[in-house]
Amino acid sequence: MQLEQKYKIIAGVEFISAASFLVFWIGYYLSGSISVFQTTAYTTYQGVFPFPDSILVPLLMTAGFMTLKNKKSGKVLSIICAFFFILLGVSGFDLKLSSGMHLMSMIDMASITFINLWCTIFGLYIPLKIIQKKEQRWRALR
């Protein structure tokens, strides 16, 4: 049975996101320049995100592999990860806007916007595409 294109896209987004989370946190903690260029508020508030991200990365990788194998549990796990995405995206926007960190520079504003939009948009995209019914099914029911 051929895997639908939407599931390949979902798995790809999950792999790219997991790799991006890993690269970001490795860079965040290994880069000595973080504390020089960022305010105390940035380093304080940013510290709340490693724990959910450390849970999300293995879930995303597992969901991606299971979705590529066309297992139903992979699709369910993808939906769970999508809700994590939405939570991280919306809470990231709220945290950055309420602390005023988006006003530090145009680069910060652009990167914060991109990361949080990525999480929110794909968090909404994944369950909508998985749950989406084929139009032929609806026609058959009429």
A tleap script that builds the chain and sets N, CA, C and O, in Angstrom:
source leaprc.protein.ff14SB
mol = sequence {
  NMET GLN LEU GLU GLN LYS TYR LYS ILE ILE
  ALA GLY VAL GLU PHE ILE SER ALA ALA SER
  PHE LEU VAL PHE TRP ILE GLY TYR TYR LEU
  SER GLY SER ILE SER VAL PHE GLN THR THR
  ALA TYR THR THR TYR GLN GLY VAL PHE PRO
  PHE PRO ASP SER ILE LEU VAL PRO LEU LEU
  MET THR ALA GLY PHE MET THR LEU LYS ASN
  LYS LYS SER GLY LYS VAL LEU SER ILE ILE
  CYS ALA PHE PHE PHE ILE LEU LEU GLY VAL
  SER GLY PHE ASP LEU LYS LEU SER SER GLY
  MET HIE LEU MET SER MET ILE ASP MET ALA
  SER ILE THR PHE ILE ASN LEU TRP CYS THR
  ILE PHE GLY LEU TYR ILE PRO LEU LYS ILE
  ILE GLN LYS LYS GLU GLN ARG TRP ARG ALA
  LEU CARG
}
set mol.1.N position { 0.838 -1.183 0.000 }
set mol.1.CA position { 0.000 0.000 0.000 }
set mol.1.C position { 0.882 1.245 0.000 }
set mol.1.O position { 1.789 1.377 0.822 }
set mol.2.N position { 0.606 2.146 -0.923 }
set mol.2.CA position { 1.382 3.363 -1.093 }
set mol.2.C position { 1.041 4.373 0.002 }
set mol.2.O position { -0.129 4.588 0.319 }
set mol.3.N position { 2.057 4.977 0.564 }
set mol.3.CA position { 1.870 5.996 1.592 }
set mol.3.C position { 1.472 7.312 0.926 }
set mol.3.O position { 2.111 7.749 -0.031 }
set mol.4.N position { 0.418 7.936 1.435 }
set mol.4.CA position { -0.054 9.196 0.871 }
set mol.4.C position { 0.971 10.302 1.079 }
set mol.4.O position { 1.742 10.288 2.038 }
set mol.5.N position { 0.961 11.258 0.160 }
set mol.5.CA position { 1.912 12.371 0.191 }
set mol.5.C position { 1.805 13.184 1.483 }
set mol.5.O position { 2.816 13.647 2.011 }
set mol.6.N position { 0.586 13.356 1.991 }
set mol.6.CA position { 0.414 14.169 3.204 }
set mol.6.C position { 1.140 13.547 4.393 }
set mol.6.O position { 1.627 14.275 5.258 }
set mol.7.N position { 1.224 12.223 4.456 }
set mol.7.CA position { 1.933 11.576 5.558 }
set mol.7.C position { 3.442 11.721 5.410 }
set mol.7.O position { 4.157 11.796 6.409 }
set mol.8.N position { 3.927 11.760 4.189 }
set mol.8.CA position { 5.349 12.008 3.961 }
set mol.8.C position { 5.715 13.424 4.389 }
set mol.8.O position { 6.773 13.653 4.974 }
set mol.9.N position { 4.827 14.374 4.089 }
set mol.9.CA position { 5.059 15.766 4.493 }
set mol.9.C position { 5.044 15.885 6.008 }
set mol.9.O position { 5.898 16.553 6.590 }
set mol.10.N position { 4.085 15.244 6.642 }
set mol.10.CA position { 3.994 15.290 8.102 }
set mol.10.C position { 5.248 14.699 8.739 }
set mol.10.O position { 5.804 15.286 9.668 }
set mol.11.N position { 5.697 13.549 8.252 }
set mol.11.CA position { 6.910 12.929 8.792 }
set mol.11.C position { 8.124 13.831 8.552 }
set mol.11.O position { 8.981 13.961 9.427 }
set mol.12.N position { 8.200 14.447 7.385 }
set mol.12.CA position { 9.311 15.360 7.098 }
set mol.12.C position { 9.328 16.550 8.037 }
set mol.12.O position { 10.386 16.935 8.536 }
set mol.13.N position { 8.160 17.138 8.282 }
set mol.13.CA position { 8.064 18.262 9.219 }
set mol.13.C position { 8.492 17.814 10.614 }
set mol.13.O position { 9.170 18.557 11.324 }
set mol.14.N position { 8.104 16.616 11.005 }
set mol.14.CA position { 8.477 16.116 12.331 }
set mol.14.C position { 9.987 15.908 12.440 }
set mol.14.O position { 10.583 16.247 13.463 }
set mol.15.N position { 10.608 15.359 11.407 }
set mol.15.CA position { 12.062 15.157 11.437 }
set mol.15.C position { 12.813 16.490 11.431 }
set mol.15.O position { 13.775 16.670 12.178 }
set mol.16.N position { 12.371 17.414 10.591 }
set mol.16.CA position { 13.024 18.734 10.527 }
set mol.16.C position { 12.878 19.463 11.861 }
set mol.16.O position { 13.826 20.083 12.342 }
set mol.17.N position { 11.701 19.386 12.448 }
set mol.17.CA position { 11.465 20.065 13.731 }
set mol.17.C position { 12.309 19.451 14.844 }
set mol.17.O position { 12.907 20.173 15.642 }
set mol.18.N position { 12.358 18.138 14.899 }
set mol.18.CA position { 13.162 17.476 15.937 }
set mol.18.C position { 14.637 17.843 15.797 }
set mol.18.O position { 15.302 18.147 16.788 }
set mol.19.N position { 15.142 17.816 14.575 }
set mol.19.CA position { 16.543 18.184 14.345 }
set mol.19.C position { 16.785 19.655 14.704 }
set mol.19.O position { 17.825 20.000 15.265 }
set mol.20.N position { 15.828 20.504 14.381 }
set mol.20.CA position { 15.967 21.933 14.692 }
set mol.20.C position { 15.990 22.183 16.192 }
set mol.20.O position { 16.784 22.987 16.682 }
set mol.21.N position { 15.116 21.491 16.923 }
set mol.21.CA position { 15.130 21.623 18.385 }
set mol.21.C position { 16.474 21.193 18.949 }
set mol.21.O position { 17.029 21.874 19.811 }
set mol.22.N position { 17.004 20.071 18.474 }
set mol.22.CA position { 18.300 19.588 18.963 }
set mol.22.C position { 19.417 20.581 18.655 }
set mol.22.O position { 20.218 20.908 19.531 }
set mol.23.N position { 19.472 21.054 17.432 }
set mol.23.CA position { 20.523 22.004 17.042 }
set mol.23.C position { 20.406 23.293 17.841 }
set mol.23.O position { 21.413 23.840 18.289 }
set mol.24.N position { 19.177 23.782 18.025 }
set mol.24.CA position { 18.996 25.014 18.785 }
set mol.24.C position { 19.514 24.861 20.212 }
set mol.24.O position { 20.280 25.702 20.682 }
set mol.25.N position { 19.106 23.796 20.908 }
set mol.25.CA position { 19.495 23.672 22.309 }
set mol.25.C position { 20.970 23.351 22.470 }
set mol.25.O position { 21.596 23.786 23.436 }
set mol.26.N position { 21.525 22.606 21.547 }
set mol.26.CA position { 22.971 22.372 21.605 }
set mol.26.C position { 23.705 23.698 21.419 }
set mol.26.O position { 24.643 24.007 22.154 }
set mol.27.N position { 23.271 24.473 20.434 }
set mol.27.CA position { 23.883 25.785 20.216 }
set mol.27.C position { 23.658 26.734 21.368 }
set mol.27.O position { 24.548 27.505 21.727 }
set mol.28.N position { 22.475 26.684 21.949 }
set mol.28.CA position { 22.140 27.580 23.059 }
set mol.28.C position { 23.048 27.332 24.266 }
set mol.28.O position { 23.553 28.272 24.878 }
set mol.29.N position { 23.244 26.069 24.593 }
set mol.29.CA position { 24.037 25.772 25.785 }
set mol.29.C position { 25.534 25.732 25.535 }
set mol.29.O position { 26.311 25.934 26.468 }
set mol.30.N position { 25.962 25.479 24.310 }
set mol.30.CA position { 27.393 25.417 24.036 }
set mol.30.C position { 27.982 26.746 23.587 }
set mol.30.O position { 29.197 26.936 23.630 }
set mol.31.N position { 27.134 27.654 23.163 }
set mol.31.CA position { 27.612 28.945 22.679 }
set mol.31.C position { 27.871 29.866 23.862 }
set mol.31.O position { 26.976 30.120 24.668 }
set mol.32.N position { 29.065 30.352 23.960 }
set mol.32.CA position { 29.398 31.285 25.029 }
set mol.32.C position { 28.862 32.670 24.774 }
set mol.32.O position { 28.801 33.492 25.688 }
set mol.33.N position { 28.465 32.947 23.526 }
set mol.33.CA position { 28.017 34.293 23.190 }
set mol.33.C position { 26.574 34.559 23.593 }
set mol.33.O position { 26.128 35.704 23.523 }
set mol.34.N position { 25.838 33.551 24.007 }
set mol.34.CA position { 24.439 33.743 24.386 }
set mol.34.C position { 24.326 34.737 25.524 }
set mol.34.O position { 23.511 35.657 25.456 }
set mol.35.N position { 25.117 34.577 26.560 }
set mol.35.CA position { 24.989 35.452 27.720 }
set mol.35.C position { 25.500 36.866 27.429 }
set mol.35.O position { 25.112 37.808 28.120 }
set mol.36.N position { 26.350 37.029 26.436 }
set mol.36.CA position { 26.863 38.353 26.105 }
set mol.36.C position { 25.819 39.178 25.366 }
set mol.36.O position { 25.635 40.358 25.668 }
set mol.37.N position { 25.128 38.568 24.395 }
set mol.37.CA position { 24.203 39.316 23.548 }
set mol.37.C position { 22.784 39.366 24.084 }
set mol.37.O position { 22.009 40.218 23.648 }
set mol.38.N position { 22.414 38.508 24.992 }
set mol.38.CA position { 21.028 38.451 25.449 }
set mol.38.C position { 20.908 39.030 26.856 }
set mol.38.O position { 21.852 39.028 27.645 }
set mol.39.N position { 19.717 39.519 27.128 }
set mol.39.CA position { 19.451 40.093 28.450 }
set mol.39.C position { 19.243 38.975 29.470 }
set mol.39.O position { 19.128 37.804 29.111 }
set mol.40.N position { 19.198 39.352 30.725 }
set mol.40.CA position { 18.935 38.390 31.790 }
set mol.40.C position { 17.550 37.783 31.639 }
set mol.40.O position { 17.355 36.596 31.901 }
set mol.41.N position { 16.590 38.596 31.218 }
set mol.41.CA position { 15.224 38.099 31.034 }
set mol.41.C position { 15.193 36.997 29.984 }
set mol.41.O position { 14.476 36.009 30.140 }
set mol.42.N position { 15.966 37.162 28.916 }
set mol.42.CA position { 15.971 36.155 27.852 }
set mol.42.C position { 16.491 34.821 28.375 }
set mol.42.O position { 15.880 33.779 28.138 }
set mol.43.N position { 17.604 34.849 29.077 }
set mol.43.CA position { 18.170 33.592 29.563 }
set mol.43.C position { 17.320 32.991 30.675 }
set mol.43.O position { 17.289 31.770 30.825 }
set mol.44.N position { 16.635 33.814 31.452 }
set mol.44.CA position { 15.762 33.304 32.502 }
set mol.44.C position { 14.528 32.645 31.905 }
set mol.44.O position { 14.208 31.506 32.246 }
set mol.45.N position { 13.835 33.344 31.021 }
set mol.45.CA position { 12.608 32.801 30.435 }
set mol.45.C position { 12.872 31.659 29.476 }
set mol.45.O position { 12.057 30.743 29.369 }
set mol.46.N position { 13.990 31.694 28.779 }
set mol.46.CA position { 14.304 30.648 27.811 }
set mol.46.C position { 14.516 29.313 28.524 }
set mol.46.O position { 14.366 28.259 27.906 }
set mol.47.N position { 14.856 29.338 29.792 }
set mol.47.CA position { 15.111 28.124 30.549 }
set mol.47.C position { 13.905 27.238 30.768 }
set mol.47.O position { 14.063 26.094 31.195 }
set mol.48.N position { 12.688 27.729 30.488 }
set mol.48.CA position { 11.503 26.903 30.693 }
set mol.48.C position { 11.251 25.969 29.520 }
set mol.48.O position { 10.461 25.035 29.655 }
set mol.49.N position { 11.883 26.179 28.390 }
set mol.49.CA position { 11.581 25.402 27.197 }
set mol.49.C position { 12.378 24.112 27.005 }
set mol.49.O position { 11.905 23.253 26.261 }
set mol.50.N position { 13.548 23.905 27.615 }
set mol.50.CA position { 14.274 22.655 27.349 }
set mol.50.C position { 13.517 21.394 27.778 }
set mol.50.O position { 13.601 20.372 27.098 }
set mol.51.N position { 12.794 21.448 28.872 }
set mol.51.CA position { 12.104 20.246 29.334 }
set mol.51.C position { 11.030 19.778 28.356 }
set mol.51.O position { 11.053 18.613 27.960 }
set mol.52.N position { 10.077 20.644 27.945 }
set mol.52.CA position { 9.105 20.157 26.960 }
set mol.52.C position { 9.743 19.784 25.630 }
set mol.52.O position { 9.289 18.854 24.963 }
set mol.53.N position { 10.794 20.505 25.239 }
set mol.53.CA position { 11.470 20.157 23.987 }
set mol.53.C position { 12.178 18.812 24.081 }
set mol.53.O position { 12.239 18.069 23.102 }
set mol.54.N position { 12.717 18.495 25.268 }
set mol.54.CA position { 13.385 17.202 25.433 }
set mol.54.C position { 12.385 16.047 25.406 }
set mol.54.O position { 12.757 14.914 25.100 }
set mol.55.N position { 11.141 16.321 25.719 }
set mol.55.CA position { 10.087 15.305 25.579 }
set mol.55.C position { 9.611 15.245 24.130 }
set mol.55.O position { 9.345 14.166 23.600 }
set mol.56.N position { 9.509 16.402 23.502 }
set mol.56.CA position { 8.962 16.489 22.152 }
set mol.56.C position { 9.875 15.877 21.099 }
set mol.56.O position { 9.383 15.268 20.149 }
set mol.57.N position { 11.188 16.019 21.239 }
set mol.57.CA position { 12.105 15.517 20.209 }
set mol.57.C position { 11.984 14.005 20.008 }
set mol.57.O position { 11.809 13.573 18.869 }
set mol.58.N position { 12.068 13.176 21.058 }
set mol.58.CA position { 11.901 11.736 20.817 }
set mol.58.C position { 10.497 11.371 20.334 }
set mol.58.O position { 10.332 10.442 19.543 }
set mol.59.N position { 9.482 12.107 20.813 }
set mol.59.CA position { 8.121 11.855 20.334 }
set mol.59.C position { 8.001 12.161 18.843 }
set mol.59.O position { 7.382 11.401 18.098 }
set mol.60.N position { 8.592 13.274 18.409 }
set mol.60.CA position { 8.552 13.624 16.991 }
set mol.60.C position { 9.270 12.595 16.132 }
set mol.60.O position { 8.775 12.212 15.072 }
set mol.61.N position { 10.423 12.153 16.581 }
set mol.61.CA position { 11.177 11.154 15.816 }
set mol.61.C position { 10.403 9.842 15.728 }
set mol.61.O position { 10.324 9.236 14.659 }
set mol.62.N position { 9.844 9.412 16.825 }
set mol.62.CA position { 9.054 8.177 16.845 }
set mol.62.C position { 7.821 8.311 15.967 }
set mol.62.O position { 7.503 7.411 15.190 }
set mol.63.N position { 7.131 9.431 16.092 }
set mol.63.CA position { 5.928 9.659 15.274 }
set mol.63.C position { 6.274 9.687 13.797 }
set mol.63.O position { 5.539 9.142 12.973 }
set mol.64.N position { 7.381 10.315 13.459 }
set mol.64.CA position { 7.801 10.375 12.064 }
set mol.64.C position { 8.092 9.002 11.487 }
set mol.64.O position { 7.636 8.679 10.391 }
set mol.65.N position { 8.851 8.189 12.217 }
set mol.65.CA position { 9.173 6.837 11.738 }
set mol.65.C position { 7.923 5.967 11.642 }
set mol.65.O position { 7.749 5.223 10.677 }
set mol.66.N position { 7.067 6.063 12.634 }
set mol.66.CA position { 5.857 5.237 12.626 }
set mol.66.C position { 4.876 5.690 11.545 }
set mol.66.O position { 4.169 4.867 10.962 }
set mol.67.N position { 4.830 6.992 11.277 }
set mol.67.CA position { 3.965 7.503 10.209 }
set mol.67.C position { 4.476 7.040 8.854 }
set mol.67.O position { 3.685 6.680 7.982 }
set mol.68.N position { 5.794 7.046 8.669 }
set mol.68.CA position { 6.367 6.561 7.412 }
set mol.68.C position { 6.107 5.069 7.196 }
set mol.68.O position { 6.017 4.601 6.061 }
set mol.69.N position { 5.990 4.338 8.295 }
set mol.69.CA position { 5.658 2.911 8.188 }
set mol.69.C position { 4.153 2.686 8.067 }
set mol.69.O position { 3.687 1.548 8.024 }
set mol.70.N position { 3.395 3.790 8.012 }
set mol.70.CA position { 1.942 3.777 7.834 }
set mol.70.C position { 1.215 3.055 8.972 }
set mol.70.O position { 0.245 2.332 8.747 }
set mol.71.N position { 1.701 3.266 10.190 }
set mol.71.CA position { 1.050 2.684 11.358 }
set mol.71.C position { 0.084 3.699 11.952 }
set mol.71.O position { 0.359 4.899 11.989 }
set mol.72.N position { -1.038 3.199 12.408 }
set mol.72.CA position { -2.047 4.075 12.997 }
set mol.72.C position { -1.512 4.758 14.253 }
set mol.72.O position { -1.837 5.918 14.509 }
set mol.73.N position { -0.703 4.061 15.034 }
set mol.73.CA position { -0.149 4.655 16.250 }
set mol.73.C position { 0.771 5.836 15.926 }
set mol.73.O position { 0.902 6.755 16.735 }
set mol.74.N position { 1.401 5.820 14.762 }
set mol.74.CA position { 2.225 6.950 14.345 }
set mol.74.C position { 1.386 8.181 14.086 }
set mol.74.O position { 1.794 9.301 14.395 }
set mol.75.N position { 0.214 7.970 13.516 }
set mol.75.CA position { -0.683 9.097 13.247 }
set mol.75.C position { -1.241 9.666 14.545 }
set mol.75.O position { -1.378 10.881 14.691 }
set mol.76.N position { -1.561 8.786 15.479 }
set mol.76.CA position { -2.051 9.248 16.788 }
set mol.76.C position { -0.945 10.016 17.517 }
set mol.76.O position { -1.198 11.072 18.097 }
set mol.77.N position { 0.266 9.489 17.487 }
set mol.77.CA position { 1.390 10.166 18.130 }
set mol.77.C position { 1.692 11.500 17.442 }
set mol.77.O position { 2.104 12.457 18.098 }
set mol.78.N position { 1.491 11.564 16.134 }
set mol.78.CA position { 1.673 12.825 15.411 }
set mol.78.C position { 0.672 13.875 15.878 }
set mol.78.O position { 1.013 15.051 16.003 }
set mol.79.N position { -0.545 13.456 16.133 }
set mol.79.CA position { -1.565 14.394 16.632 }
set mol.79.C position { -1.194 14.883 18.030 }
set mol.79.O position { -1.370 16.060 18.342 }
set mol.80.N position { -0.689 13.995 18.861 }
set mol.80.CA position { -0.239 14.398 20.205 }
set mol.80.C position { 0.904 15.405 20.097 }
set mol.80.O position { 0.923 16.406 20.813 }
set mol.81.N position { 1.851 15.141 19.206 }
set mol.81.CA position { 2.964 16.071 18.995 }
set mol.81.C position { 2.468 17.411 18.460 }
set mol.81.O position { 3.019 18.460 18.793 }
set mol.82.N position { 1.435 17.374 17.637 }
set mol.82.CA position { 0.873 18.613 17.091 }
set mol.82.C position { 0.328 19.493 18.209 }
set mol.82.O position { 0.472 20.714 18.162 }
set mol.83.N position { -0.291 18.887 19.207 }
set mol.83.CA position { -0.788 19.678 20.328 }
set mol.83.C position { 0.363 20.268 21.137 }
set mol.83.O position { 0.258 21.384 21.645 }
set mol.84.N position { 1.466 19.519 21.259 }
set mol.84.CA position { 2.677 20.069 21.878 }
set mol.84.C position { 3.174 21.271 21.074 }
set mol.84.O position { 3.542 22.301 21.640 }
set mol.85.N position { 3.179 21.124 19.737 }
set mol.85.CA position { 3.594 22.214 18.859 }
set mol.85.C position { 2.767 23.468 19.106 }
set mol.85.O position { 3.309 24.562 19.261 }
set mol.86.N position { 1.463 23.300 19.140 }
set mol.86.CA position { 0.577 24.450 19.339 }
set mol.86.C position { 0.861 25.092 20.695 }
set mol.86.O position { 0.955 26.315 20.801 }
set mol.87.N position { 0.996 24.272 21.719 }
set mol.87.CA position { 1.290 24.796 23.051 }
set mol.87.C position { 2.602 25.571 23.069 }
set mol.87.O position { 2.663 26.669 23.622 }
set mol.88.N position { 3.648 25.017 22.474 }
set mol.88.CA position { 4.937 25.703 22.454 }
set mol.88.C position { 4.880 26.982 21.627 }
set mol.88.O position { 5.456 27.998 22.017 }
set mol.89.N position { 4.195 26.941 20.496 }
set mol.89.CA position { 4.104 28.125 19.644 }
set mol.89.C position { 3.349 29.257 20.300 }
set mol.89.O position { 3.808 30.399 20.300 }
set mol.90.N position { 2.199 28.947 20.857 }
set mol.90.CA position { 1.379 29.984 21.486 }
set mol.90.C position { 2.034 30.493 22.763 }
set mol.90.O position { 2.056 31.699 23.007 }
set mol.91.N position { 2.563 29.596 23.576 }
set mol.91.CA position { 3.218 30.055 24.813 }
set mol.91.C position { 4.498 30.825 24.496 }
set mol.91.O position { 4.861 31.750 25.223 }
set mol.92.N position { 5.182 30.449 23.414 }
set mol.92.CA position { 6.366 31.205 23.003 }
set mol.92.C position { 6.022 32.622 22.603 }
set mol.92.O position { 6.701 33.570 22.996 }
set mol.93.N position { 4.952 32.768 21.810 }
set mol.93.CA position { 4.501 34.119 21.451 }
set mol.93.C position { 4.145 34.911 22.698 }
set mol.93.O position { 4.570 36.057 22.846 }
set mol.94.N position { 3.376 34.321 23.590 }
set mol.94.CA position { 2.930 35.024 24.787 }
set mol.94.C position { 4.109 35.428 25.668 }
set mol.94.O position { 4.169 36.556 26.157 }
set mol.95.N position { 5.036 34.510 25.864 }
set mol.95.CA position { 6.182 34.786 26.718 }
set mol.95.C position { 7.050 35.894 26.138 }
set mol.95.O position { 7.477 36.798 26.857 }
set mol.96.N position { 7.305 35.822 24.855 }
set mol.96.CA position { 8.171 36.829 24.223 }
set mol.96.C position { 7.485 38.197 24.168 }
set mol.96.O position { 8.131 39.222 24.385 }
set mol.97.N position { 6.183 38.217 23.879 }
set mol.97.CA position { 5.473 39.492 23.805 }
set mol.97.C position { 5.306 40.123 25.184 }
set mol.97.O position { 5.469 41.334 25.331 }
set mol.98.N position { 4.987 39.324 26.184 }
set mol.98.CA position { 4.771 39.879 27.521 }
set mol.98.C position { 6.061 40.365 28.174 }
set mol.98.O position { 6.034 41.270 29.009 }
set mol.99.N position { 7.190 39.768 27.798 }
set mol.99.CA position { 8.458 40.202 28.384 }
set mol.99.C position { 9.125 41.302 27.571 }
set mol.99.O position { 10.117 41.885 28.009 }
set mol.100.N position { 8.580 41.590 26.378 }
set mol.100.CA position { 9.149 42.633 25.534 }
set mol.100.C position { 10.395 42.218 24.790 }
set mol.100.O position { 11.097 43.066 24.239 }
set mol.101.N position { 10.686 40.925 24.761 }
set mol.101.CA position { 11.921 40.470 24.130 }
set mol.101.C position { 11.883 40.596 22.616 }
set mol.101.O position { 12.933 40.625 21.974 }
set mol.102.N position { 10.688 40.671 22.032 }
set mol.102.CA position { 10.596 40.828 20.582 }
set mol.102.C position { 11.031 42.217 20.136 }
set mol.102.O position { 11.260 42.444 18.948 }
set mol.103.N position { 11.145 43.148 21.077 }
set mol.103.CA position { 11.539 44.508 20.749 }
set mol.103.C position { 13.055 44.719 20.793 }
set mol.103.O position { 13.529 45.820 20.511 }
set mol.104.N position { 13.813 43.691 21.140 }
set mol.104.CA position { 15.254 43.857 21.280 }
set mol.104.C position { 15.924 44.175 19.946 }
set mol.104.O position { 16.773 45.064 19.884 }
set mol.105.N position { 15.563 43.475 18.890 }
set mol.105.CA position { 16.125 43.743 17.574 }
set mol.105.C position { 15.235 43.113 16.507 }
set mol.105.O position { 14.373 42.286 16.802 }
set mol.106.N position { 15.462 43.519 15.272 }
set mol.106.CA position { 14.689 42.959 14.162 }
set mol.106.C position { 15.007 41.476 13.967 }
set mol.106.O position { 14.124 40.700 13.602 }
set mol.107.N position { 16.248 41.078 14.203 }
set mol.107.CA position { 16.634 39.674 14.057 }
set mol.107.C position { 15.922 38.835 15.100 }
set mol.107.O position { 15.416 37.757 14.787 }
set mol.108.N position { 15.875 39.315 16.342 }
set mol.108.CA position { 15.157 38.591 17.391 }
set mol.108.C position { 13.679 38.480 17.063 }
set mol.108.O position { 13.077 37.418 17.223 }
set mol.109.N position { 13.095 39.581 16.603 }
set mol.109.CA position { 11.679 39.571 16.281 }
set mol.109.C position { 11.393 38.593 15.134 }
set mol.109.O position { 10.417 37.844 15.187 }
set mol.110.N position { 12.230 38.598 14.114 }
set mol.110.CA position { 12.028 37.703 12.971 }
set mol.110.C position { 12.204 36.241 13.369 }
set mol.110.O position { 11.422 35.388 12.950 }
set mol.111.N position { 13.220 35.948 14.172 }
set mol.111.CA position { 13.456 34.554 14.563 }
set mol.111.C position { 12.368 34.045 15.510 }
set mol.111.O position { 11.920 32.905 15.389 }
set mol.112.N position { 11.950 34.887 16.446 }
set mol.112.CA position { 10.877 34.504 17.363 }
set mol.112.C position { 9.588 34.257 16.583 }
set mol.112.O position { 8.883 33.278 16.825 }
set mol.113.N position { 9.293 35.147 15.654 }
set mol.113.CA position { 8.085 34.997 14.846 }
set mol.113.C position { 8.139 33.728 14.009 }
set mol.113.O position { 7.158 32.986 13.946 }
set mol.114.N position { 9.275 33.470 13.364 }
set mol.114.CA position { 9.400 32.284 12.521 }
set mol.114.C position { 9.240 31.007 13.334 }
set mol.114.O position { 8.477 30.122 12.947 }
set mol.115.N position { 9.937 30.899 14.436 }
set mol.115.CA position { 9.896 29.681 15.254 }
set mol.115.C position { 8.493 29.431 15.783 }
set mol.115.O position { 7.988 28.311 15.701 }
set mol.116.N position { 7.868 30.454 16.320 }
set mol.116.CA position { 6.537 30.271 16.899 }
set mol.116.C position { 5.464 30.065 15.841 }
set mol.116.O position { 4.503 29.330 16.072 }
set mol.117.N position { 5.611 30.702 14.685 }
set mol.117.CA position { 4.673 30.432 13.589 }
set mol.117.C position { 4.843 29.010 13.066 }
set mol.117.O position { 3.856 28.339 12.764 }
set mol.118.N position { 6.091 28.546 12.957 }
set mol.118.CA position { 6.365 27.170 12.534 }
set mol.118.C position { 5.618 26.198 13.450 }
set mol.118.O position { 4.898 25.318 12.980 }
set mol.119.N position { 5.797 26.368 14.750 }
set mol.119.CA position { 5.149 25.469 15.708 }
set mol.119.C position { 3.624 25.561 15.624 }
set mol.119.O position { 2.942 24.536 15.619 }
set mol.120.N position { 3.095 26.760 15.561 }
set mol.120.CA position { 1.646 26.930 15.548 }
set mol.120.C position { 1.028 26.442 14.243 }
set mol.120.O position { 0.030 25.722 14.264 }
set mol.121.N position { 1.605 26.823 13.117 }
set mol.121.CA position { 1.031 26.435 11.817 }
set mol.121.C position { 1.094 24.923 11.618 }
set mol.121.O position { 0.097 24.305 11.245 }
set mol.122.N position { 2.251 24.327 11.863 }
set mol.122.CA position { 2.339 22.883 11.680 }
set mol.122.C position { 1.617 22.120 12.778 }
set mol.122.O position { 1.195 20.982 12.573 }
set mol.123.N position { 1.474 22.742 13.942 }
set mol.123.CA position { 0.654 22.136 14.988 }
set mol.123.C position { -0.807 22.055 14.580 }
set mol.123.O position { -1.511 21.125 14.973 }
set mol.124.N position { -1.262 23.007 13.805 }
set mol.124.CA position { -2.630 22.962 13.284 }
set mol.124.C position { -2.722 22.107 12.025 }
set mol.124.O position { -3.730 21.434 11.807 }
set mol.125.N position { -1.689 22.125 11.201 }
set mol.125.CA position { -1.684 21.398 9.931 }
set mol.125.C position { -1.749 19.882 10.131 }
set mol.125.O position { -2.504 19.191 9.447 }
set mol.126.N position { -0.967 19.382 11.057 }
set mol.126.CA position { -0.846 17.932 11.229 }
set mol.126.C position { -2.184 17.268 11.557 }
set mol.126.O position { -2.579 16.351 10.837 }
set mol.127.N position { -2.900 17.680 12.604 }
set mol.127.CA position { -4.168 16.983 12.874 }
set mol.127.C position { -5.217 17.209 11.792 }
set mol.127.O position { -6.023 16.322 11.510 }
set mol.128.N position { -5.210 18.393 11.187 }
set mol.128.CA position { -6.193 18.648 10.136 }
set mol.128.C position { -5.971 17.739 8.937 }
set mol.128.O position { -6.936 17.269 8.335 }
set mol.129.N position { -4.731 17.487 8.583 }
set mol.129.CA position { -4.441 16.611 7.447 }
set mol.129.C position { -4.672 15.138 7.801 }
set mol.129.O position { -5.131 14.369 6.956 }
set mol.130.N position { -4.368 14.748 9.004 }
set mol.130.CA position { -4.564 13.347 9.393 }
set mol.130.C position { -6.050 13.027 9.494 }
set mol.130.O position { -6.496 11.966 9.057 }
set mol.131.N position { -6.808 13.943 10.069 }
set mol.131.CA position { -8.232 13.704 10.279 }
set mol.131.C position { -9.040 13.931 9.004 }
set mol.131.O position { -10.170 13.458 8.882 }
set mol.132.N position { -8.457 14.650 8.066 }
set mol.132.CA position { -9.159 14.997 6.832 }
set mol.132.C position { -9.709 13.752 6.133 }
set mol.132.O position { -8.985 12.791 5.876 }
set mol.133.N position { -10.977 13.796 5.841 }
set mol.133.CA position { -11.641 12.681 5.164 }
set mol.133.C position { -11.514 12.864 3.662 }
set mol.133.O position { -11.445 13.985 3.156 }
set mol.134.N position { -11.486 11.759 2.972 }
set mol.134.CA position { -11.463 11.829 1.521 }
set mol.134.C position { -12.841 12.219 1.023 }
set mol.134.O position { -13.857 11.784 1.564 }
set mol.135.N position { -12.863 13.032 0.000 }
set mol.135.CA position { -14.119 13.528 -0.543 }
set mol.135.C position { -14.984 12.379 -1.072 }
set mol.135.O position { -16.212 12.457 -1.036 }
set mol.136.N position { -14.358 11.341 -1.550 }
set mol.136.CA position { -15.120 10.187 -2.063 }
set mol.136.C position { -15.914 9.520 -0.947 }
set mol.136.O position { -17.023 9.038 -1.178 }
set mol.137.N position { -15.372 9.490 0.226 }
set mol.137.CA position { -16.068 8.893 1.356 }
set mol.137.C position { -17.350 9.645 1.655 }
set mol.137.O position { -18.392 9.044 1.918 }
set mol.138.N position { -17.262 10.987 1.611 }
set mol.138.CA position { -18.421 11.817 1.871 }
set mol.138.C position { -19.473 11.646 0.780 }
set mol.138.O position { -20.671 11.641 1.061 }
set mol.139.N position { -19.030 11.508 -0.442 }
set mol.139.CA position { -19.949 11.310 -1.539 }
set mol.139.C position { -20.688 9.978 -1.386 }
set mol.139.O position { -21.877 9.891 -1.693 }
set mol.140.N position { -20.012 8.972 -0.926 }
set mol.140.CA position { -20.614 7.656 -0.744 }
set mol.140.C position { -21.692 7.689 0.338 }
set mol.140.O position { -22.675 6.952 0.260 }
set mol.141.N position { -21.508 8.538 1.344 }
set mol.141.CA position { -22.475 8.621 2.429 }
set mol.141.C position { -23.732 9.402 2.026 }
set mol.141.O position { -24.785 9.255 2.647 }
set mol.142.N position { -23.619 10.208 1.014 }
set mol.142.CA position { -24.782 11.013 0.603 }
set mol.142.C position { -25.755 10.184 -0.079 }
set mol.142.O position { -26.801 10.679 -0.500 }
savepdb mol mol.pdb
quit
